[in-house]
Amino acid sequence: MAQFAEKLPSDGDVFERILNALYWDLTVPSDYLSVKVEKGWVTMSGEVACPYQKSCAETDARRVSGVKGLSNEIEINPSRATDVPSGAGDGGFQ
């Protein structure tokens, strides 16, 4: 009986899936976040206005297949609550 190892997604795939999850989570201002993936380990940084946004971003990333661990370096900056992202209205992607 042959055994098959499950192929893990590449770091690029994990990165794209996390960006997609953040894009669809309306509670997370993804325009102000940065994501790096190295060997399945995710580092998130940037600024959000509220603690729940930081928590939601982390939850979104942890749910992605291929994430082995996560460092959440996102900072809380209440002044972000009044900021309008540069891409507002078009999803922030060019």
N, CA, C and O atoms as a CHARMM CRD file, in Angstrom:
* protein
*
  376
    1    1 MET  N      0.83600  -1.17600   0.00000 PROA 1      0.00000
    2    1 MET  CA     0.00000   0.00000   0.00000 PROA 1      0.00000
    3    1 MET  C      0.88300   1.24300   0.00000 PROA 1      0.00000
    4    1 MET  O      1.71100   1.42800   0.89200 PROA 1      0.00000
    5    2 ALA  N      0.70300   2.07200  -0.98600 PROA 2      0.00000
    6    2 ALA  CA     1.51000   3.28900  -1.10500 PROA 2      0.00000
    7    2 ALA  C      0.97200   4.37400  -0.18500 PROA 2      0.00000
    8    2 ALA  O     -0.23600   4.52600  -0.00100 PROA 2      0.00000
    9    3 GLN  N      1.89400   5.11000   0.37600 PROA 3      0.00000
   10    3 GLN  CA     1.49600   6.23200   1.22100 PROA 3      0.00000
   11    3 GLN  C      1.75700   7.51900   0.45700 PROA 3      0.00000
   12    3 GLN  O      2.78300   7.66800  -0.20700 PROA 3      0.00000
   13    4 PHE  N      0.80900   8.44800   0.56100 PROA 4      0.00000
   14    4 PHE  CA     0.93600   9.70900  -0.13800 PROA 4      0.00000
   15    4 PHE  C      1.03400  10.84100   0.87600 PROA 4      0.00000
   16    4 PHE  O      0.20100  10.96700   1.77400 PROA 4      0.00000
   17    5 ALA  N      2.04100  11.64000   0.71800 PROA 5      0.00000
   18    5 ALA  CA     2.19500  12.81200   1.58600 PROA 5      0.00000
   19    5 ALA  C      1.35400  13.94900   1.00600 PROA 5      0.00000
   20    5 ALA  O      1.33500  14.18500  -0.20200 PROA 5      0.00000
   21    6 GLU  N      0.67300  14.63100   1.89300 PROA 6      0.00000
   22    6 GLU  CA    -0.13100  15.77000   1.45000 PROA 6      0.00000
   23    6 GLU  C      0.80800  16.89800   1.04800 PROA 6      0.00000
   24    6 GLU  O      1.70100  17.28400   1.80300 PROA 6      0.00000
   25    7 LYS  N      0.59200  17.41500  -0.14600 PROA 7      0.00000
   26    7 LYS  CA     1.43100  18.51200  -0.63400 PROA 7      0.00000
   27    7 LYS  C      0.96900  19.81200   0.01600 PROA 7      0.00000
   28    7 LYS  O     -0.18700  20.21400  -0.11700 PROA 7      0.00000
   29    8 LEU  N      1.88400  20.45500   0.71300 PROA 8      0.00000
   30    8 LEU  CA     1.56700  21.72200   1.35700 PROA 8      0.00000
   31    8 LEU  C      1.60800  22.84800   0.32900 PROA 8      0.00000
   32    8 LEU  O      2.40100  22.80400  -0.61200 PROA 8      0.00000
   33    9 PRO  N      0.75300  23.85700   0.50800 PROA 9      0.00000
   34    9 PRO  CA     0.78900  24.98700  -0.42100 PROA 9      0.00000
   35    9 PRO  C      2.09800  25.75600  -0.28100 PROA 9      0.00000
   36    9 PRO  O      2.69600  25.79700   0.79500 PROA 9      0.00000
   37   10 SER  N      2.52900  26.35900  -1.37400 PROA 10     0.00000
   38   10 SER  CA     3.75500  27.15700  -1.34700 PROA 10     0.00000
   39   10 SER  C      3.52500  28.43000  -0.53800 PROA 10     0.00000
   40   10 SER  O      2.38400  28.80600  -0.26900 PROA 10     0.00000
   41   11 ASP  N      4.60800  29.08600  -0.15500 PROA 11     0.00000
   42   11 ASP  CA     4.49500  30.35800   0.56200 PROA 11     0.00000
   43   11 ASP  C      3.72100  31.37600  -0.26800 PROA 11     0.00000
   44   11 ASP  O      2.95000  32.16600   0.27600 PROA 11     0.00000
   45   12 GLY  N      3.92300  31.36000  -1.57700 PROA 12     0.00000
   46   12 GLY  CA     3.19100  32.27600  -2.45700 PROA 12     0.00000
   47   12 GLY  C      1.69100  32.01700  -2.43500 PROA 12     0.00000
   48   12 GLY  O      0.88600  32.94800  -2.42900 PROA 12     0.00000
   49   13 ASP  N      1.32800  30.73200  -2.42500 PROA 13     0.00000
   50   13 ASP  CA    -0.09000  30.37500  -2.34400 PROA 13     0.00000
   51   13 ASP  C     -0.69100  30.81900  -1.01300 PROA 13     0.00000
   52   13 ASP  O     -1.79500  31.36300  -0.97400 PROA 13     0.00000
   53   14 VAL  N      0.04100  30.58500   0.07700 PROA 14     0.00000
   54   14 VAL  CA    -0.43300  30.98000   1.40000 PROA 14     0.00000
   55   14 VAL  C     -0.60100  32.50100   1.44400 PROA 14     0.00000
   56   14 VAL  O     -1.61000  33.00400   1.93900 PROA 14     0.00000
   57   15 PHE  N      0.37500  33.21700   0.93200 PROA 15     0.00000
   58   15 PHE  CA     0.32800  34.67900   0.88500 PROA 15     0.00000
   59   15 PHE  C     -0.92500  35.16100   0.15100 PROA 15     0.00000
   60   15 PHE  O     -1.65100  36.01900   0.65400 PROA 15     0.00000
   61   16 GLU  N     -1.17500  34.61300  -1.03100 PROA 16     0.00000
   62   16 GLU  CA    -2.34200  35.01400  -1.82600 PROA 16     0.00000
   63   16 GLU  C     -3.65200  34.69700  -1.10900 PROA 16     0.00000
   64   16 GLU  O     -4.59500  35.48700  -1.15000 PROA 16     0.00000
   65   17 ARG  N     -3.70700  33.54900  -0.46000 PROA 17     0.00000
   66   17 ARG  CA    -4.92300  33.16400   0.26500 PROA 17     0.00000
   67   17 ARG  C     -5.18200  34.08200   1.46000 PROA 17     0.00000
   68   17 ARG  O     -6.32900  34.41800   1.75400 PROA 17     0.00000
   69   18 ILE  N     -4.11800  34.48400   2.14100 PROA 18     0.00000
   70   18 ILE  CA    -4.28400  35.41100   3.26600 PROA 18     0.00000
   71   18 ILE  C     -4.76200  36.76700   2.76000 PROA 18     0.00000
   72   18 ILE  O     -5.67500  37.35400   3.34200 PROA 18     0.00000
   73   19 LEU  N     -4.16100  37.27200   1.68700 PROA 19     0.00000
   74   19 LEU  CA    -4.60400  38.55300   1.13100 PROA 19     0.00000
   75   19 LEU  C     -6.07000  38.48900   0.72900 PROA 19     0.00000
   76   19 LEU  O     -6.81700  39.44400   0.94400 PROA 19     0.00000
   77   20 ASN  N     -6.48300  37.37200   0.14700 PROA 20     0.00000
   78   20 ASN  CA    -7.87100  37.20500  -0.25200 PROA 20     0.00000
   79   20 ASN  C     -8.80100  37.21200   0.96600 PROA 20     0.00000
   80   20 ASN  O     -9.85600  37.84600   0.94800 PROA 20     0.00000
   81   21 ALA  N     -8.39700  36.50000   2.02100 PROA 21     0.00000
   82   21 ALA  CA    -9.20700  36.46300   3.24800 PROA 21     0.00000
   83   21 ALA  C     -9.33600  37.85400   3.85500 PROA 21     0.00000
   84   21 ALA  O    -10.41800  38.23800   4.29900 PROA 21     0.00000
   85   22 LEU  N     -8.24500  38.60800   3.87800 PROA 22     0.00000
   86   22 LEU  CA    -8.27900  39.96200   4.42900 PROA 22     0.00000
   87   22 LEU  C     -9.14100  40.88800   3.57100 PROA 22     0.00000
   88   22 LEU  O     -9.85900  41.74100   4.09200 PROA 22     0.00000
   89   23 TYR  N     -9.06400  40.71400   2.26800 PROA 23     0.00000
   90   23 TYR  CA    -9.84700  41.53900   1.34300 PROA 23     0.00000
   91   23 TYR  C    -11.34900  41.37900   1.61100 PROA 23     0.00000
   92   23 TYR  O    -12.09200  42.36000   1.59500 PROA 23     0.00000
   93   24 TRP  N    -11.78900  40.14400   1.85400 PROA 24     0.00000
   94   24 TRP  CA   -13.21200  39.87100   2.03300 PROA 24     0.00000
   95   24 TRP  C    -13.71700  40.12100   3.44600 PROA 24     0.00000
   96   24 TRP  O    -14.92500  40.11200   3.68100 PROA 24     0.00000
   97   25 ASP  N    -12.80700  40.34500   4.38900 PROA 25     0.00000
   98   25 ASP  CA   -13.21500  40.64900   5.76300 PROA 25     0.00000
   99   25 ASP  C    -13.36400  42.16100   5.89600 PROA 25     0.00000
  100   25 ASP  O    -12.37200  42.88400   5.98700 PROA 25     0.00000
  101   26 LEU  N    -14.59000  42.62500   5.90800 PROA 26     0.00000
  102   26 LEU  CA   -14.85900  44.06000   5.91700 PROA 26     0.00000
  103   26 LEU  C    -14.48300  44.73400   7.23500 PROA 26     0.00000
  104   26 LEU  O    -14.44100  45.96200   7.30700 PROA 26     0.00000
  105   27 THR  N    -14.20900  43.95200   8.27300 PROA 27     0.00000
  106   27 THR  CA   -13.79800  44.54700   9.54200 PROA 27     0.00000
  107   27 THR  C    -12.31500  44.90700   9.55800 PROA 27     0.00000
  108   27 THR  O    -11.85600  45.63100  10.44200 PROA 27     0.00000
  109   28 VAL  N    -11.56900  44.40100   8.57900 PROA 28     0.00000
  110   28 VAL  CA   -10.11500  44.59100   8.56200 PROA 28     0.00000
  111   28 VAL  C     -9.71600  45.56600   7.45200 PROA 28     0.00000
  112   28 VAL  O     -9.96500  45.30000   6.27600 PROA 28     0.00000
  113   29 PRO  N     -9.09500  46.70000   7.82000 PROA 29     0.00000
  114   29 PRO  CA    -8.62100  47.65300   6.80300 PROA 29     0.00000
  115   29 PRO  C     -7.29800  47.16600   6.20000 PROA 29     0.00000
  116   29 PRO  O     -6.22600  47.62700   6.59300 PROA 29     0.00000
  117   30 SER  N     -7.37900  46.25400   5.26800 PROA 30     0.00000
  118   30 SER  CA    -6.18600  45.58500   4.74200 PROA 30     0.00000
  119   30 SER  C     -5.21600  46.52600   4.03000 PROA 30     0.00000
  120   30 SER  O     -4.06000  46.16200   3.81400 PROA 30     0.00000
  121   31 ASP  N     -5.66000  47.72300   3.66300 PROA 31     0.00000
  122   31 ASP  CA    -4.76200  48.68400   3.01200 PROA 31     0.00000
  123   31 ASP  C     -3.60500  49.08700   3.91900 PROA 31     0.00000
  124   31 ASP  O     -2.57000  49.54200   3.43300 PROA 31     0.00000
  125   32 TYR  N     -3.76800  48.92400   5.22700 PROA 32     0.00000
  126   32 TYR  CA    -2.75300  49.35100   6.17300 PROA 32     0.00000
  127   32 TYR  C     -1.95100  48.18700   6.74300 PROA 32     0.00000
  128   32 TYR  O     -1.20600  48.35600   7.70900 PROA 32     0.00000
  129   33 LEU  N     -2.09900  47.01800   6.15400 PROA 33     0.00000
  130   33 LEU  CA    -1.42500  45.83100   6.67000 PROA 33     0.00000
  131   33 LEU  C     -0.40200  45.29200   5.68900 PROA 33     0.00000
  132   33 LEU  O     -0.50800  45.47800   4.47600 PROA 33     0.00000
  133   34 SER  N      0.58200  44.62500   6.24500 PROA 34     0.00000
  134   34 SER  CA     1.61000  43.96600   5.44900 PROA 34     0.00000
  135   34 SER  C      1.68100  42.50600   5.89900 PROA 34     0.00000
  136   34 SER  O      1.57700  42.20500   7.08800 PROA 34     0.00000
  137   35 VAL  N      1.85600  41.61800   4.94400 PROA 35     0.00000
  138   35 VAL  CA     1.92200  40.18500   5.23600 PROA 35     0.00000
  139   35 VAL  C      3.17100  39.61200   4.58500 PROA 35     0.00000
  140   35 VAL  O      3.46800  39.88100   3.42100 PROA 35     0.00000
  141   36 LYS  N      3.90000  38.81200   5.36800 PROA 36     0.00000
  142   36 LYS  CA     5.05300  38.07400   4.84700 PROA 36     0.00000
  143   36 LYS  C      4.88300  36.61300   5.22400 PROA 36     0.00000
  144   36 LYS  O      4.39500  36.29700   6.30900 PROA 36     0.00000
  145   37 VAL  N      5.28700  35.71900   4.32300 PROA 37     0.00000
  146   37 VAL  CA     5.20600  34.28500   4.59400 PROA 37     0.00000
  147   37 VAL  C      6.56300  33.67200   4.28400 PROA 37     0.00000
  148   37 VAL  O      7.11000  33.85700   3.19700 PROA 37     0.00000
  149   38 GLU  N      7.10300  32.93300   5.26100 PROA 38     0.00000
  150   38 GLU  CA     8.36900  32.24700   5.06700 PROA 38     0.00000
  151   38 GLU  C      8.27600  30.85700   5.67800 PROA 38     0.00000
  152   38 GLU  O      8.16400  30.70400   6.89400 PROA 38     0.00000
  153   39 LYS  N      8.32400  29.84800   4.81700 PROA 39     0.00000
  154   39 LYS  CA     8.22800  28.43800   5.24200 PROA 39     0.00000
  155   39 LYS  C      6.97000  28.18900   6.06500 PROA 39     0.00000
  156   39 LYS  O      6.99000  27.43200   7.03600 PROA 39     0.00000
  157   40 GLY  N      5.86900  28.83900   5.66400 PROA 40     0.00000
  158   40 GLY  CA     4.59400  28.64300   6.33400 PROA 40     0.00000
  159   40 GLY  C      4.38100  29.53700   7.54700 PROA 40     0.00000
  160   40 GLY  O      3.28400  29.58400   8.10300 PROA 40     0.00000
  161   41 TRP  N      5.42700  30.24500   7.95800 PROA 41     0.00000
  162   41 TRP  CA     5.31600  31.14300   9.10900 PROA 41     0.00000
  163   41 TRP  C      4.92200  32.53300   8.61100 PROA 41     0.00000
  164   41 TRP  O      5.59500  33.11400   7.75900 PROA 41     0.00000
  165   42 VAL  N      3.83300  33.05000   9.15000 PROA 42     0.00000
  166   42 VAL  CA     3.26500  34.32800   8.70300 PROA 42     0.00000
  167   42 VAL  C      3.63300  35.42700   9.69000 PROA 42     0.00000
  168   42 VAL  O      3.53500  35.24900  10.90400 PROA 42     0.00000
  169   43 THR  N      4.05800  36.56600   9.15000 PROA 43     0.00000
  170   43 THR  CA     4.28400  37.75800   9.95700 PROA 43     0.00000
  171   43 THR  C      3.36900  38.84100   9.42200 PROA 43     0.00000
  172   43 THR  O      3.43400  39.19900   8.24600 PROA 43     0.00000
  173   44 MET  N      2.51800  39.35900  10.29100 PROA 44     0.00000
  174   44 MET  CA     1.59900  40.43600   9.92000 PROA 44     0.00000
  175   44 MET  C      2.03400  41.70200  10.65200 PROA 44     0.00000
  176   44 MET  O      2.35500  41.66300  11.84000 PROA 44     0.00000
  177   45 SER  N      2.04200  42.82400   9.93300 PROA 45     0.00000
  178   45 SER  CA     2.41000  44.09900  10.54600 PROA 45     0.00000
  179   45 SER  C      1.53600  45.19100   9.94400 PROA 45     0.00000
  180   45 SER  O      0.79200  44.95600   8.99100 PROA 45     0.00000
  181   46 GLY  N      1.63800  46.37400  10.50800 PROA 46     0.00000
  182   46 GLY  CA     0.85100  47.50700  10.05100 PROA 46     0.00000
  183   46 GLY  C      0.07700  48.11200  11.20600 PROA 46     0.00000
  184   46 GLY  O      0.41800  47.91600  12.37200 PROA 46     0.00000
  185   47 GLU  N     -0.97500  48.85400  10.86400 PROA 47     0.00000
  186   47 GLU  CA    -1.77100  49.53200  11.87900 PROA 47     0.00000
  187   47 GLU  C     -3.25400  49.37000  11.60800 PROA 47     0.00000
  188   47 GLU  O     -3.70100  49.38300  10.46100 PROA 47     0.00000
  189   48 VAL  N     -4.00400  49.21800  12.68200 PROA 48     0.00000
  190   48 VAL  CA    -5.46300  49.21800  12.62200 PROA 48     0.00000
  191   48 VAL  C     -5.97000  50.12500  13.73800 PROA 48     0.00000
  192   48 VAL  O     -5.22000  50.47300  14.65000 PROA 48     0.00000
  193   49 ALA  N     -7.23000  50.50200  13.66500 PROA 49     0.00000
  194   49 ALA  CA    -7.79200  51.43900  14.63800 PROA 49     0.00000
  195   49 ALA  C     -8.20000  50.76800  15.94500 PROA 49     0.00000
  196   49 ALA  O     -8.13100  51.39300  17.00300 PROA 49     0.00000
  197   50 CYS  N     -8.62300  49.51100  15.88900 PROA 50     0.00000
  198   50 CYS  CA    -9.22500  48.86500  17.06400 PROA 50     0.00000
  199   50 CYS  C     -8.63100  47.48000  17.30200 PROA 50     0.00000
  200   50 CYS  O     -8.20600  46.80900  16.36200 PROA 50     0.00000
  201   51 PRO  N     -8.60400  47.06000  18.56200 PROA 51     0.00000
  202   51 PRO  CA    -8.08800  45.71700  18.87400 PROA 51     0.00000
  203   51 PRO  C     -8.83700  44.59600  18.15300 PROA 51     0.00000
  204   51 PRO  O     -8.22100  43.60500  17.75700 PROA 51     0.00000
  205   52 TYR  N    -10.15300  44.73200  17.97500 PROA 52     0.00000
  206   52 TYR  CA   -10.88900  43.64800  17.30800 PROA 52     0.00000
  207   52 TYR  C    -10.44700  43.48500  15.85900 PROA 52     0.00000
  208   52 TYR  O    -10.51200  42.38000  15.32100 PROA 52     0.00000
  209   53 GLN  N     -9.99500  44.57000  15.21100 PROA 53     0.00000
  210   53 GLN  CA    -9.50700  44.46600  13.83600 PROA 53     0.00000
  211   53 GLN  C     -8.21000  43.65900  13.79300 PROA 53     0.00000
  212   53 GLN  O     -8.00200  42.86500  12.87700 PROA 53     0.00000
  213   54 LYS  N     -7.34800  43.86100  14.77400 PROA 54     0.00000
  214   54 LYS  CA    -6.11000  43.08700  14.87900 PROA 54     0.00000
  215   54 LYS  C     -6.43400  41.61000  15.06300 PROA 54     0.00000
  216   54 LYS  O     -5.83900  40.74500  14.42000 PROA 54     0.00000
  217   55 SER  N     -7.38200  41.33600  15.94900 PROA 55     0.00000
  218   55 SER  CA    -7.79000  39.96100  16.22100 PROA 55     0.00000
  219   55 SER  C     -8.41200  39.30500  14.98700 PROA 55     0.00000
  220   55 SER  O     -8.11800  38.14800  14.68600 PROA 55     0.00000
  221   56 CYS  N     -9.26900  40.03600  14.27500 PROA 56     0.00000
  222   56 CYS  CA    -9.91300  39.49500  13.06700 PROA 56     0.00000
  223   56 CYS  C     -8.87900  39.18400  11.99100 PROA 56     0.00000
  224   56 CYS  O     -8.97700  38.15800  11.31700 PROA 56     0.00000
  225   57 ALA  N     -7.88700  40.06100  11.82100 PROA 57     0.00000
  226   57 ALA  CA    -6.84100  39.83000  10.81800 PROA 57     0.00000
  227   57 ALA  C     -6.06500  38.55300  11.14600 PROA 57     0.00000
  228   57 ALA  O     -5.76400  37.75500  10.25800 PROA 57     0.00000
  229   58 GLU  N     -5.74700  38.37100  12.41800 PROA 58     0.00000
  230   58 GLU  CA    -5.02400  37.17100  12.83100 PROA 58     0.00000
  231   58 GLU  C     -5.86600  35.91600  12.59100 PROA 58     0.00000
  232   58 GLU  O     -5.36500  34.91200  12.08700 PROA 58     0.00000
  233   59 THR  N     -7.13500  35.98100  12.95200 PROA 59     0.00000
  234   59 THR  CA    -8.03100  34.84000  12.75400 PROA 59     0.00000
  235   59 THR  C     -8.14200  34.49000  11.27100 PROA 59     0.00000
  236   59 THR  O     -8.10500  33.31700  10.89900 PROA 59     0.00000
  237   60 ASP  N     -8.27800  35.51300  10.43200 PROA 60     0.00000
  238   60 ASP  CA    -8.34800  35.28000   8.98000 PROA 60     0.00000
  239   60 ASP  C     -7.11700  34.52800   8.48900 PROA 60     0.00000
  240   60 ASP  O     -7.23500  33.57100   7.72400 PROA 60     0.00000
  241   61 ALA  N     -5.94600  34.95600   8.92500 PROA 61     0.00000
  242   61 ALA  CA    -4.69500  34.33600   8.47400 PROA 61     0.00000
  243   61 ALA  C     -4.55500  32.91300   9.01400 PROA 61     0.00000
  244   61 ALA  O     -4.13900  32.01400   8.28200 PROA 61     0.00000
  245   62 ARG  N     -4.89500  32.70000  10.27100 PROA 62     0.00000
  246   62 ARG  CA    -4.74400  31.36800  10.87000 PROA 62     0.00000
  247   62 ARG  C     -5.64500  30.32100  10.21900 PROA 62     0.00000
  248   62 ARG  O     -5.34000  29.12900  10.26100 PROA 62     0.00000
  249   63 ARG  N     -6.73000  30.74900   9.63000 PROA 63     0.00000
  250   63 ARG  CA    -7.66100  29.81600   8.97600 PROA 63     0.00000
  251   63 ARG  C     -7.18100  29.34100   7.61000 PROA 63     0.00000
  252   63 ARG  O     -7.76700  28.42300   7.03500 PROA 63     0.00000
  253   64 VAL  N     -6.14100  29.94400   7.09300 PROA 64     0.00000
  254   64 VAL  CA    -5.63400  29.59800   5.75800 PROA 64     0.00000
  255   64 VAL  C     -4.80200  28.31900   5.83500 PROA 64     0.00000
  256   64 VAL  O     -3.92300  28.18100   6.68500 PROA 64     0.00000
  257   65 SER  N     -5.09400  27.40200   4.94000 PROA 65     0.00000
  258   65 SER  CA    -4.34900  26.15100   4.85400 PROA 65     0.00000
  259   65 SER  C     -2.87600  26.43900   4.53800 PROA 65     0.00000
  260   65 SER  O     -2.56700  27.23700   3.65400 PROA 65     0.00000
  261   66 GLY  N     -1.98600  25.78700   5.26500 PROA 66     0.00000
  262   66 GLY  CA    -0.55500  25.96000   5.02800 PROA 66     0.00000
  263   66 GLY  C      0.11700  26.88700   6.01700 PROA 66     0.00000
  264   66 GLY  O      1.34400  26.98500   6.03300 PROA 66     0.00000
  265   67 VAL  N     -0.66600  27.57500   6.85000 PROA 67     0.00000
  266   67 VAL  CA    -0.09200  28.45300   7.87800 PROA 67     0.00000
  267   67 VAL  C      0.36300  27.57500   9.04000 PROA 67     0.00000
  268   67 VAL  O     -0.43900  26.86800   9.65100 PROA 67     0.00000
  269   68 LYS  N      1.66500  27.62900   9.33500 PROA 68     0.00000
  270   68 LYS  CA     2.22300  26.83100  10.42400 PROA 68     0.00000
  271   68 LYS  C      2.26400  27.61000  11.73400 PROA 68     0.00000
  272   68 LYS  O      2.17800  27.03100  12.81700 PROA 68     0.00000
  273   69 GLY  N      2.39300  28.91200  11.62200 PROA 69     0.00000
  274   69 GLY  CA     2.46400  29.76800  12.79500 PROA 69     0.00000
  275   69 GLY  C      2.29100  31.20500  12.37200 PROA 69     0.00000
  276   69 GLY  O      2.32500  31.52000  11.18200 PROA 69     0.00000
  277   70 LEU  N      2.10400  32.08200  13.34700 PROA 70     0.00000
  278   70 LEU  CA     1.83300  33.47500  13.01000 PROA 70     0.00000
  279   70 LEU  C      2.40100  34.40300  14.07300 PROA 70     0.00000
  280   70 LEU  O      2.23900  34.16700  15.27100 PROA 70     0.00000
  281   71 SER  N      3.06700  35.46000  13.62400 PROA 71     0.00000
  282   71 SER  CA     3.50700  36.54900  14.49600 PROA 71     0.00000
  283   71 SER  C      2.66000  37.75600  14.14500 PROA 71     0.00000
  284   71 SER  O      2.73400  38.27700  13.03300 PROA 71     0.00000
  285   72 ASN  N      1.85300  38.19700  15.10000 PROA 72     0.00000
  286   72 ASN  CA     0.97600  39.34200  14.86300 PROA 72     0.00000
  287   72 ASN  C      1.63500  40.58800  15.43300 PROA 72     0.00000
  288   72 ASN  O      1.59000  40.83000  16.63900 PROA 72     0.00000
  289   73 GLU  N      2.24700  41.37600  14.55500 PROA 73     0.00000
  290   73 GLU  CA     2.93700  42.60600  14.94800 PROA 73     0.00000
  291   73 GLU  C      2.11100  43.83700  14.59500 PROA 73     0.00000
  292   73 GLU  O      2.63600  44.95000  14.55900 PROA 73     0.00000
  293   74 ILE  N      0.83200  43.64300  14.33700 PROA 74     0.00000
  294   74 ILE  CA    -0.06200  44.75900  14.00100 PROA 74     0.00000
  295   74 ILE  C     -0.21800  45.64100  15.23400 PROA 74     0.00000
  296   74 ILE  O     -0.43300  45.15400  16.34300 PROA 74     0.00000
  297   75 GLU  N     -0.10400  46.94200  15.01600 PROA 75     0.00000
  298   75 GLU  CA    -0.22400  47.90200  16.10700 PROA 75     0.00000
  299   75 GLU  C     -1.60100  48.56500  16.08500 PROA 75     0.00000
  300   75 GLU  O     -2.21700  48.72000  15.03100 PROA 75     0.00000
  301   76 ILE  N     -2.06200  48.94700  17.26300 PROA 76     0.00000
  302   76 ILE  CA    -3.34100  49.64400  17.39400 PROA 76     0.00000
  303   76 ILE  C     -3.05600  51.14400  17.35100 PROA 76     0.00000
  304   76 ILE  O     -2.27400  51.65900  18.15000 PROA 76     0.00000
  305   77 ASN  N     -3.69600  51.83600  16.41300 PROA 77     0.00000
  306   77 ASN  CA    -3.54400  53.28500  16.27800 PROA 77     0.00000
  307   77 ASN  C     -4.94100  53.87700  16.10400 PROA 77     0.00000
  308   77 ASN  O     -5.47500  53.87200  14.99500 PROA 77     0.00000
  309   78 PRO  N     -5.53700  54.38500  17.17600 PROA 78     0.00000
  310   78 PRO  CA    -6.90800  54.89600  17.11000 PROA 78     0.00000
  311   78 PRO  C     -7.12300  55.99100  16.05700 PROA 78     0.00000
  312   78 PRO  O     -8.25100  56.19300  15.60700 PROA 78     0.00000
  313   79 SER  N     -6.06800  56.69300  15.66200 PROA 79     0.00000
  314   79 SER  CA    -6.24000  57.73400  14.63900 PROA 79     0.00000
  315   79 SER  C     -6.59200  57.14100  13.27600 PROA 79     0.00000
  316   79 SER  O     -7.06900  57.86000  12.39900 PROA 79     0.00000
  317   80 ARG  N     -6.36300  55.84200  13.08600 PROA 80     0.00000
  318   80 ARG  CA    -6.73400  55.16900  11.83100 PROA 80     0.00000
  319   80 ARG  C     -8.25500  55.10700  11.64900 PROA 80     0.00000
  320   80 ARG  O     -8.73700  54.89300  10.53600 PROA 80     0.00000
  321   81 ALA  N     -9.00400  55.29200  12.72900 PROA 81     0.00000
  322   81 ALA  CA   -10.46400  55.20400  12.65900 PROA 81     0.00000
  323   81 ALA  C    -11.05900  56.26200  11.73900 PROA 81     0.00000
  324   81 ALA  O    -12.14700  56.06800  11.19800 PROA 81     0.00000
  325   82 THR  N    -10.36800  57.36500  11.55800 PROA 82     0.00000
  326   82 THR  CA   -10.88600  58.44400  10.70500 PROA 82     0.00000
  327   82 THR  C    -10.25200  58.44900   9.32200 PROA 82     0.00000
  328   82 THR  O    -10.65900  59.22500   8.45700 PROA 82     0.00000
  329   83 ASP  N     -9.25300  57.58600   9.10500 PROA 83     0.00000
  330   83 ASP  CA    -8.58300  57.52100   7.80000 PROA 83     0.00000
  331   83 ASP  C     -9.45700  56.80900   6.77500 PROA 83     0.00000
  332   83 ASP  O    -10.17100  55.85900   7.09400 PROA 83     0.00000
  333   84 VAL  N     -9.38300  57.28600   5.55500 PROA 84     0.00000
  334   84 VAL  CA   -10.04100  56.61100   4.43500 PROA 84     0.00000
  335   84 VAL  C     -8.93400  56.06800   3.55300 PROA 84     0.00000
  336   84 VAL  O     -8.11500  56.83900   3.05200 PROA 84     0.00000
  337   85 PRO  N     -8.89000  54.74600   3.34900 PROA 85     0.00000
  338   85 PRO  CA    -7.82600  54.17000   2.53100 PROA 85     0.00000
  339   85 PRO  C     -7.79200  54.77400   1.14000 PROA 85     0.00000
  340   85 PRO  O     -8.82300  55.17400   0.60000 PROA 85     0.00000
  341   86 SER  N     -6.59800  54.83700   0.56400 PROA 86     0.00000
  342   86 SER  CA    -6.42400  55.44000  -0.75400 PROA 86     0.00000
  343   86 SER  C     -7.23100  54.72800  -1.83300 PROA 86     0.00000
  344   86 SER  O     -7.63000  55.34800  -2.81800 PROA 86     0.00000
  345   87 GLY  N     -7.47000  53.44400  -1.65800 PROA 87     0.00000
  346   87 GLY  CA    -8.21600  52.68000  -2.66200 PROA 87     0.00000
  347   87 GLY  C     -9.67400  52.50600  -2.30800 PROA 87     0.00000
  348   87 GLY  O    -10.33900  51.63000  -2.86100 PROA 87     0.00000
  349   88 ALA  N    -10.19600  53.32700  -1.38800 PROA 88     0.00000
  350   88 ALA  CA   -11.57600  53.16200  -0.96500 PROA 88     0.00000
  351   88 ALA  C    -12.50500  53.19700  -2.16300 PROA 88     0.00000
  352   88 ALA  O    -12.42100  54.08300  -3.01300 PROA 88     0.00000
  353   89 GLY  N    -13.38100  52.22400  -2.21100 PROA 89     0.00000
  354   89 GLY  CA   -14.32800  52.14800  -3.30900 PROA 89     0.00000
  355   89 GLY  C    -13.93300  51.14600  -4.36800 PROA 89     0.00000
  356   89 GLY  O    -14.78300  50.65500  -5.11100 PROA 89     0.00000
  357   90 ASP  N    -12.62400  50.83100  -4.44700 PROA 90     0.00000
  358   90 ASP  CA   -12.18900  49.85600  -5.44300 PROA 90     0.00000
  359   90 ASP  C    -11.48500  48.66700  -4.78100 PROA 90     0.00000
  360   90 ASP  O    -10.79600  47.89300  -5.44600 PROA 90     0.00000
  361   91 GLY  N    -11.66500  48.53400  -3.47100 PROA 91     0.00000
  362   91 GLY  CA   -11.07600  47.40900  -2.76400 PROA 91     0.00000
  363   91 GLY  C     -9.61000  47.62200  -2.40900 PROA 91     0.00000
  364   91 GLY  O     -8.99100  46.74500  -1.80700 PROA 91     0.00000
  365   92 GLY  N     -9.04600  48.76600  -2.76900 PROA 92     0.00000
  366   92 GLY  CA    -7.66300  49.06400  -2.42800 PROA 92     0.00000
  367   92 GLY  C     -6.63800  48.39200  -3.30700 PROA 92     0.00000
  368   92 GLY  O     -5.44000  48.50400  -3.04700 PROA 92     0.00000
  369   93 PHE  N     -7.07500  47.69500  -4.34400 PROA 93     0.00000
  370   93 PHE  CA    -6.14100  47.00400  -5.23200 PROA 93     0.00000
  371   93 PHE  C     -6.12300  47.69100  -6.58400 PROA 93     0.00000
  372   93 PHE  O     -7.16400  48.06800  -7.12200 PROA 93     0.00000
  373   94 GLN  N     -4.93600  47.84500  -7.11800 PROA 94     0.00000
  374   94 GLN  CA    -4.77300  48.42200  -8.44300 PROA 94     0.00000
  375   94 GLN  C     -4.35600  47.36600  -9.42200 PROA 94     0.00000
  376   94 GLN  O     -4.16700  47.65900 -10.60300 PROA 94     0.00000
